[in-house]
Each structure stands twice: as structure tokens, then as C-alpha cells.
């Protein structure tokens, strides 16, 4: 249960929590997009068992 006196937040608290949400969301989105674009870039090959797999090229 929350304390009824904590139900009303100041503008500063709301702003702080909103900024935290936006920054955290931005970081998560960036990571997900980077991973997805990297997966699209990797070539697919068929393994001996007939399953498609990504091949990570050696630098």
C-alpha cells in the first residue's frame, strides 16, 4: 500500500521520473536496434543439419 501523503507528487518529482523513463527507454531502444541491424547484416548459411544459422565473420 502507498501512503496517501505520497500520492501527490511535486512537479520536480514528475519531471525527474519522466526523464529517467525517457533516458532508460532511449538506451534500451538503441541497444535493441543495434542488435537487430547487426543480425540483418550477418550472412545466413545452411548447416549440415539443414538449419539456417548466422555466420559471424572474423575480423
SVG drawing of the C-alpha trace seen along z (x, -y; Angstrom):
<svg xmlns="http://www.w3.org/2000/svg" viewBox="-4 -21 44 54">
<polyline fill="none" stroke="black" stroke-width="0.4" points="0.0,0.0 1.1,-3.5 0.9,-6.2 -1.8,-8.7 0.5,-11.6 2.8,-10.3 0.0,-10.2 0.6,-13.8 4.0,-14.3 5.7,-17.6 6.5,-18.9 10.2,-18.2 9.5,-14.5 7.3,-14.1 9.9,-15.7 12.7,-13.6 10.8,-10.3 9.8,-11.2 13.4,-12.0 14.5,-8.7 11.9,-6.8 12.9,-8.6 16.6,-8.1 16.2,-4.4 13.8,-3.9 16.2,-5.6 19.1,-3.4 17.1,-0.2 15.8,-1.1 19.3,-1.9 20.6,1.5 17.7,3.4 18.1,1.6 21.9,2.1 21.4,5.8 18.6,6.2 20.6,4.3 23.6,6.5 21.5,9.6 20.2,8.4 23.8,7.8 25.1,11.2 25.1,13.8 22.9,16.9 24.3,20.3 22.7,23.8 24.4,26.1 24.8,29.8 21.6,30.4 19.6,28.1 19.1,25.3 19.9,21.7 22.5,20.1 24.2,16.7 27.9,16.7 30.0,14.2 32.9,13.2 36.3,13.0 37.8,9.5"/>
</svg>
